[in-house]
Amino acid sequence: MEDERRRTPRYPFIATAEVILKSGQPGISARVIELSLHGCFVELGEPLEKGVQAVFKIYSEGKYFESEGVVVYTQAHLGFGVRFQNVKEHYLSILKRWLLQAAQAKFGKRV
């Protein structure tokens, strides 16, 4: 169902994440399990509600990505889908590199 609304493919991708809510609460540690050019799926036992805005920090292979984002859907006891917003150019290049690596891993060849 969600796949039909995505603008770009989402790839399996495991990374550490920190979710910083706009309300000023302490950051929440989580795990990213899927990644796309426009968003990700964050694994968290108690998902955030749809519409929640936050800053998402993703850490993988010594690199760091950061973006504002909004929760666009939730799956009870599993996690939530995020749509990135206002991604800075520096972080976009890191995201694209990760996506290329994820695509290569998924298809077992160079893309």
C-alpha positions as CSV (number, residue, x, y, z in Angstrom):
1,M,0.0,0.0,0.0
2,E,2.7,2.5,1.0
3,D,4.9,1.5,-2.0
4,E,2.3,3.0,-4.4
5,R,2.8,6.5,-2.9
6,R,6.6,6.5,-2.8
7,R,8.4,8.7,-5.4
8,T,11.6,6.7,-5.2
9,P,12.5,3.1,-4.2
10,R,13.2,2.3,-0.5
11,Y,16.1,0.0,0.2
12,P,17.0,-2.2,3.2
13,F,19.4,-0.1,5.2
14,I,20.5,-0.7,8.8
15,A,21.7,2.4,10.8
16,T,21.6,4.0,14.2
17,A,19.2,6.9,14.5
18,E,18.4,9.7,16.9
19,V,15.0,11.4,16.8
20,I,14.8,14.9,18.3
21,L,11.3,16.1,18.8
22,K,10.5,19.8,18.2
23,S,9.0,19.9,21.8
24,G,12.5,19.9,23.2
25,Q,12.3,16.5,24.8
26,P,15.6,14.4,25.0
27,G,16.5,12.6,21.8
28,I,15.1,9.1,21.2
29,S,17.4,6.3,20.1
30,A,16.1,4.2,17.3
31,R,17.1,2.2,14.2
32,V,16.6,2.9,10.6
33,I,15.8,-0.3,8.6
34,E,14.8,1.2,5.2
35,L,16.0,4.2,3.3
36,S,15.0,6.2,0.3
37,L,15.8,9.6,-1.3
38,H,12.8,11.1,0.4
39,G,12.4,9.3,3.7
40,C,13.0,6.2,5.8
41,F,11.4,3.7,8.1
42,V,12.4,4.0,11.7
43,E,12.1,0.9,13.9
44,L,10.7,1.8,17.3
45,G,8.5,-0.3,19.6
46,E,6.3,2.7,20.5
47,P,6.1,4.6,17.2
48,L,5.5,8.4,17.0
49,E,2.1,9.5,15.9
50,K,1.4,10.5,12.3
51,G,2.1,14.2,11.8
52,V,4.8,14.5,14.4
53,Q,7.7,16.7,13.2
54,A,11.3,16.1,14.4
55,V,14.9,16.2,13.4
56,F,16.3,12.9,12.3
57,K,19.9,12.0,12.6
58,I,21.2,8.9,11.0
59,Y,24.7,7.4,11.6
60,S,26.3,4.7,9.4
61,E,29.8,3.7,8.4
62,G,31.4,6.8,10.1
63,K,29.1,9.1,8.2
64,Y,26.2,11.3,9.5
65,F,23.0,12.4,7.9
66,E,20.5,15.0,9.3
67,S,17.2,16.2,8.1
68,E,13.9,17.7,9.4
69,G,11.1,15.3,8.8
70,V,7.5,14.4,9.5
71,V,6.0,11.0,10.4
72,V,3.7,10.0,7.5
73,Y,2.5,6.6,8.8
74,T,2.9,4.3,11.7
75,Q,2.8,0.6,12.3
76,A,1.9,-0.5,15.8
77,H,4.7,-2.0,17.8
78,L,7.1,-1.8,14.7
79,G,7.9,1.8,13.9
80,F,7.0,4.6,11.5
81,G,7.7,6.1,8.1
82,V,9.3,9.5,7.8
83,R,9.3,12.0,4.9
84,F,12.5,14.1,4.9
85,Q,12.1,17.9,4.6
86,N,14.6,20.7,3.9
87,V,17.6,18.4,3.3
88,K,20.8,20.4,3.1
89,E,23.1,19.7,0.1
90,H,25.9,18.3,2.2
91,Y,23.6,15.7,3.7
92,L,22.0,14.9,0.4
93,S,25.3,13.8,-1.0
94,I,25.8,11.4,1.9
95,L,22.2,10.1,1.5
96,K,22.8,9.5,-2.2
97,R,26.0,7.6,-1.5
98,W,24.2,5.3,1.0
99,L,21.4,4.7,-1.5
100,L,23.9,3.7,-4.2
101,Q,25.5,1.3,-1.8
102,A,22.2,-0.1,-0.7
103,A,21.0,-0.6,-4.3
104,Q,24.2,-2.4,-5.2
105,A,23.8,-4.7,-2.2
106,K,20.2,-5.4,-3.0
107,F,20.8,-6.2,-6.7
108,G,24.3,-7.8,-6.2
109,K,26.0,-5.7,-8.8
110,R,27.0,-2.2,-9.7
111,V,24.1,0.1,-10.6
